[in-house]
Amino acid sequence: MKYWYKSMPEEPSGEAGVPTREGLDAVAPVFGMPFPATLQIGSVSIRPATVLAPMAGVTDTVFRRFIKNLGGCGLIMTEFTSADGVLRSKKTAGRYLHFYEDEHPISAQLFGSNPAVLADAARLVEDLGFDLVDLNLGCPAKKVVKCNGGSGLLRDLPLIRQIFESVRAAVKIPFTVKFRAGWNDDEIVCVDLARMAEDCGLGAVALHARTRQQGYSGTARWEWIASAKQAVKIPVIGNGDIRSPEDAVAMVNQTGCDAVMIGRMAPANPWIFRQIEQYAESGKYVEPTEADRYQMIRTYFGMLLEEEMPDAVGKMKQFASWFTHGIPGGATLRKSIYDSKAGPDILKNVEDFFARKLEFEAR
């Protein structure tokens, strides 16, 4: 594994505090610590060792390319995708498994509970040209869990083994899995699952260090990532509560994980991958300016319109709350976006808002 190293300055200034995790020692300051430059999963080289987490309603082709173009993200993943759905409907497959050549390396994430169906869907993924295929064992949504999908499978390890073996035998591309630590604090299975994945020939595991019962609340237990890493030789990707570059480096150094995966923070701060890369290289990173935020919003909204996505207006309104967070006067911009009926109108409102702001600041 390759690492970036940065000698620790004698008088660091402005570094963020590192959260103390139960069962692990705090590390501070974190920017004197190593961070993996590359992640190797089977034949796929990922550089930097950062991963955009699969997120339903978020990580479509537009958002993935948007993040990729900002820099610093080594691997992107599709939305959470139903194995049954992509096999039954070409329209569903086209919507969720569509990607462009500039998205490589890219992984398709599937969910389901039928080993044969998941194997067939994995073959489809491979045939479409994806670099990796991933199994979701982490989604806590009730409608998914009640069908024994996502984190619902965490209570049925024998079935998970069948799925692992079936999918592994079906494809030649690397096969990975993303899972939660367990159903609840009394049913922690992350170490057993990591070992099972390795035994079945999976190329890597990604652990969201929360239980299904937690959902997205509470604190991610990074010590569970450390336990999984200690139990296996295949790469372990850590996920949960990475809100800053400092957090990313802290997770690696507290857990020994081989890469970090970022989910909800990506739409809130699309620059976070680039900032992690900058921080790992130099101990500092660039904060976006007002002009950067304008260009970012304009670029993403423009990409949505260019792609002619049927839900482009809805996406613009969905992302407005994330993208305008922290912008002075952002509430005014959000209201104008929410009140708009068409994509070009939303884009014009964004341009007018920032034109006024940038003109005022230039005086």
C-alpha positions in Angstrom: 0.0 0.0 0.0 1.3 3.5 -0.8 0.9 6.4 1.6 1.2 10.1 1.5 3.2 11.5 4.4 3.4 15.0 5.7 5.8 15.9 8.4 4.0 17.5 11.4 4.5 21.3 11.7 5.8 22.5 15.0 3.0 25.0 15.5 -0.1 23.7 13.7 -2.9 26.2 13.3 -6.6 25.8 12.6 -6.7 22.0 12.6 -10.0 20.4 13.5 -10.4 18.3 16.6 -10.5 14.6 16.2 -13.5 12.8 17.9 -12.7 10.3 20.5 -14.2 6.9 19.7 -15.2 4.4 22.3 -12.7 1.6 22.4 -10.1 3.6 20.4 -7.5 6.2 21.4 -7.9 9.7 20.0 -5.3 10.8 17.5 -4.4 14.5 17.3 -3.3 16.3 15.3 -4.2 13.9 12.5 -2.5 15.5 9.6 0.9 14.2 10.5 -0.5 10.7 9.9 -0.4 8.5 6.8 -3.3 8.1 4.4 -3.6 5.4 1.7 -2.9 6.8 -1.8 -4.2 3.7 -3.6 -6.7 0.9 -3.1 -6.4 -2.4 -5.0 -9.5 -4.6 -5.3 -8.7 -7.5 -7.5 -7.5 -6.2 -10.8 -9.0 -2.7 -10.2 -6.7 0.1 -9.0 -8.4 2.9 -7.2 -6.6 6.2 -6.7 -7.1 8.0 -4.4 -8.4 5.6 -1.8 -11.7 7.3 -1.5 -15.1 6.0 -2.5 -18.4 7.8 -3.2 -21.1 5.7 -1.4 -24.1 4.4 -3.3 -27.1 6.5 -2.4 -30.7 6.1 -3.6 -31.9 9.2 -5.4 -28.5 10.8 -5.4 -25.7 8.9 -7.1 -27.1 8.8 -10.7 -24.8 9.3 -13.6 -25.0 13.1 -13.4 -24.0 13.3 -9.8 -21.3 10.7 -10.2 -19.7 12.6 -13.1 -20.1 15.8 -11.2 -18.1 14.5 -8.2 -15.6 12.8 -10.5 -14.9 16.1 -12.3 -14.3 18.0 -9.0 -11.4 15.6 -8.4 -10.2 13.4 -5.5 -12.7 10.6 -5.7 -11.1 7.2 -6.6 -14.3 5.1 -7.0 -17.9 5.9 -7.7 -20.9 3.7 -7.3 -24.4 3.6 -8.7 -27.6 4.1 -6.8 -28.9 1.3 -4.6 -30.4 -1.0 -7.4 -32.9 -3.8 -7.2 -31.6 -7.1 -8.7 -35.1 -8.1 -9.5 -35.9 -4.8 -11.1 -33.0 -4.7 -13.5 -33.8 -8.2 -14.7 -37.5 -7.6 -15.2 -37.3 -4.3 -16.9 -34.9 -2.9 -19.5 -36.2 0.6 -18.6 -35.1 0.0 -15.0 -31.8 -1.3 -16.0 -31.3 1.7 -18.3 -32.1 4.1 -15.6 -30.0 2.7 -12.8 -27.2 1.0 -14.7 -26.4 3.7 -17.3 -23.0 5.2 -17.2 -20.4 6.9 -19.4 -16.8 5.9 -20.2 -15.4 8.7 -18.1 -16.9 7.2 -15.0 -14.4 4.3 -14.7 -13.6 2.8 -12.3 -17.3 2.3 -11.4 -19.1 -0.2 -9.3 -22.8 -1.2 -9.5 -24.5 -1.9 -6.2 -27.3 -4.5 -6.1 -29.8 -5.5 -3.4 -32.0 -8.5 -3.1 -32.2 -11.8 -1.3 -32.4 -14.5 -4.0 -29.0 -15.9 -4.7 -29.9 -16.9 -8.3 -31.5 -13.6 -9.1 -28.5 -11.7 -7.7 -26.1 -13.9 -9.7 -28.0 -13.1 -12.9 -28.1 -9.4 -12.1 -24.3 -9.5 -11.4 -23.8 -11.1 -14.9 -25.8 -8.2 -16.4 -23.6 -5.7 -14.5 -20.5 -7.4 -15.8 -21.8 -7.5 -19.4 -22.6 -3.8 -19.3 -18.9 -3.1 -18.5 -18.9 -2.2 -14.9 -15.5 -2.6 -13.1 -17.0 -4.1 -9.9 -20.3 -5.4 -8.5 -21.3 -4.7 -4.9 -24.0 -6.3 -2.7 -26.0 -4.0 -0.3 -26.4 -5.4 3.2 -26.8 -2.0 4.8 -30.0 -0.2 3.8 -32.1 0.2 6.9 -35.3 1.3 5.1 -38.4 -0.7 6.3 -39.7 -1.4 2.8 -36.4 -3.0 1.9 -35.9 -4.8 5.1 -39.3 -6.4 5.1 -38.4 -8.0 1.8 -35.3 -9.4 3.5 -33.1 -7.1 1.5 -30.4 -4.6 2.6 -29.7 -4.9 6.4 -32.6 -7.3 6.7 -30.3 -10.1 5.6 -28.0 -9.4 8.6 -30.1 -11.9 10.6 -29.6 -14.7 8.1 -25.9 -15.4 7.7 -26.4 -18.8 6.0 -28.4 -17.1 3.2 -25.7 -14.4 2.9 -23.1 -17.1 2.3 -25.3 -18.6 -0.4 -25.5 -15.2 -2.1 -21.8 -14.6 -1.8 -21.0 -18.0 -3.3 -23.6 -17.7 -6.1 -22.5 -14.2 -7.2 -18.8 -14.9 -6.9 -19.2 -17.9 -9.2 -21.2 -15.9 -11.7 -18.8 -13.1 -12.5 -15.1 -12.5 -13.1 -15.0 -8.8 -12.1 -14.3 -8.1 -8.4 -17.3 -8.6 -6.1 -17.6 -6.6 -2.9 -20.1 -6.1 -0.1 -21.2 -3.1 2.0 -22.8 -3.9 5.3 -23.7 -2.6 8.7 -22.2 -3.8 11.9 -25.3 -5.8 12.8 -29.0 -5.6 13.4 -28.6 -4.0 16.9 -26.0 -3.8 19.6 -26.8 -7.3 20.7 -26.4 -8.8 17.3 -23.1 -7.5 16.0 -21.9 -9.6 13.0 -19.4 -7.4 11.2 -16.4 -9.5 12.0 -18.1 -12.8 11.1 -19.4 -11.2 7.8 -15.9 -9.9 6.9 -14.4 -13.3 7.4 -17.2 -14.9 5.4 -16.7 -12.5 2.6 -13.0 -13.3 2.5 -13.6 -17.0 2.6 -16.1 -16.8 -0.3 -13.6 -14.9 -2.5 -14.9 -11.3 -2.3 -12.4 -8.6 -3.1 -13.2 -6.1 -0.4 -15.7 -5.2 2.3 -17.1 -1.8 3.2 -18.5 -1.3 6.8 -20.9 1.4 7.8 -20.1 1.4 11.5 -23.7 1.6 12.7 -26.4 -1.0 13.3 -29.7 -1.3 11.4 -31.5 -0.2 14.6 -29.5 3.1 14.6 -30.4 4.0 11.1 -28.4 7.2 10.6 -28.7 8.4 14.2 -26.1 8.3 16.9 -22.4 7.9 16.4 -20.6 5.5 14.1 -18.6 3.0 16.1 -15.2 3.1 14.4 -13.9 0.4 16.6 -16.0 -2.1 14.7 -14.1 -1.1 11.5 -10.9 -1.7 13.4 -12.1 -5.2 14.5 -13.1 -6.1 10.9 -9.7 -4.9 9.6 -7.9 -7.0 12.1 -9.9 -10.1 11.2 -9.2 -10.2 7.4 -6.5 -9.7 4.8 -8.8 -8.3 2.1 -9.3 -4.5 1.9 -11.7 -3.0 4.4 -13.3 0.3 3.5 -14.5 2.5 6.4 -17.8 4.4 6.3 -19.7 6.5 8.9 -19.3 10.1 10.3 -16.7 11.4 7.9 -17.6 15.1 7.8 -14.2 16.6 7.0 -10.8 15.7 5.7 -9.6 15.5 9.3 -12.2 12.8 10.0 -11.1 10.8 7.0 -7.5 10.7 8.1 -8.5 10.0 11.7 -10.6 7.0 10.6 -7.7 5.5 8.7 -5.3 6.0 11.6 -7.7 4.8 14.3 -8.9 1.8 12.4 -6.3 0.8 9.9 -8.9 0.7 7.1 -7.6 0.7 3.5 -9.9 3.4 2.2 -12.8 5.6 3.2 -16.3 5.8 1.8 -18.3 9.0 2.0 -22.1 9.2 1.6 -24.3 12.0 3.0 -21.4 14.5 3.2 -20.8 14.4 -0.6 -23.9 16.3 -1.6 -23.4 18.7 1.3 -19.8 19.3 0.4 -19.0 18.0 -3.1 -15.4 19.2 -2.6 -14.7 16.8 0.3 -12.9 14.2 -1.8 -10.5 16.8 -3.3 -10.0 18.3 0.2 -9.0 14.9 1.6 -6.5 14.5 -1.2 -5.1 18.0 -0.5 -5.0 17.4 3.3 -3.2 14.1 2.9 -0.6 15.7 0.7 0.0 19.0 2.5 -1.8 19.1 5.8 -4.2 21.8 4.5 -7.0 22.1 2.1 -8.9 24.8 0.1 -12.3 26.0 1.3 -14.6 27.0 -1.5 -15.3 30.6 -2.2 -18.7 32.2 -3.2 -17.6 32.0 -6.8 -16.7 28.3 -6.4 -20.2 27.6 -5.0 -21.9 29.5 -7.8 -19.9 27.6 -10.4 -20.6 24.3 -8.6 -24.4 24.8 -8.5 -24.5 26.1 -12.0 -22.5 23.2 -13.3 -24.5 20.5 -11.6 -27.9 22.1 -12.6 -26.6 22.5 -16.1 -25.5 18.9 -16.3 -29.0 17.8 -15.2 -30.6 19.8 -18.0 -28.1 18.6 -20.6 -28.8 15.0 -19.6 -32.5 15.7 -20.1 -33.4 13.7 -17.0 -37.2 13.5 -16.5 -36.8 14.4 -12.9 -34.3 17.3 -13.4 -36.5 19.9 -11.7 -37.1 17.7 -8.7 -33.4 17.0 -8.5 -32.6 20.7 -8.6 -35.0 21.3 -5.7 -33.7 18.3 -3.8 -30.1 19.4 -4.0 -30.8 23.1 -3.4 -30.9 22.6 0.4 -27.6 20.9 0.4 -25.8 23.1 -2.1 -26.9 26.4 -0.6 -26.2 25.4 3.0 -24.0 28.1 4.6 -24.4 30.6 1.9 -25.4 34.1 3.2 -28.9 34.7 1.9 -29.3 31.1 0.9 -32.9 30.9 2.1 -33.8 33.5 -0.5 -32.2 31.4 -3.2 -33.8 28.2 -2.0 -37.3 29.8 -2.0 -36.8 31.0 -5.6 -35.7 27.5 -6.6 -38.6 25.8 -4.9 -41.1 28.3 -6.5 -39.8 27.7 -10.0 -41.6 25.3 -12.4 -38.9 24.7 -15.0 -35.2 23.9 -15.1 -34.1 26.9 -17.1 -36.0 29.2 -14.7 -34.1 27.6 -11.8 -30.8 28.1 -13.5 -31.6 31.7 -14.2 -32.5 32.3 -10.5 -29.2 30.8 -9.5 -27.3 33.0 -12.0 -29.2 36.2 -10.9 -28.7 35.5 -7.2 -24.9 35.0 -7.5 -24.5 37.9 -10.0 -26.0 40.2 -7.4 -23.8 38.8 -4.6 -20.6 38.9 -6.6 -21.3 42.4 -7.9 -21.9 43.6 -4.3 -18.7 41.9 -3.0 -16.7 43.5 -5.9 -17.7 47.1 -4.8 
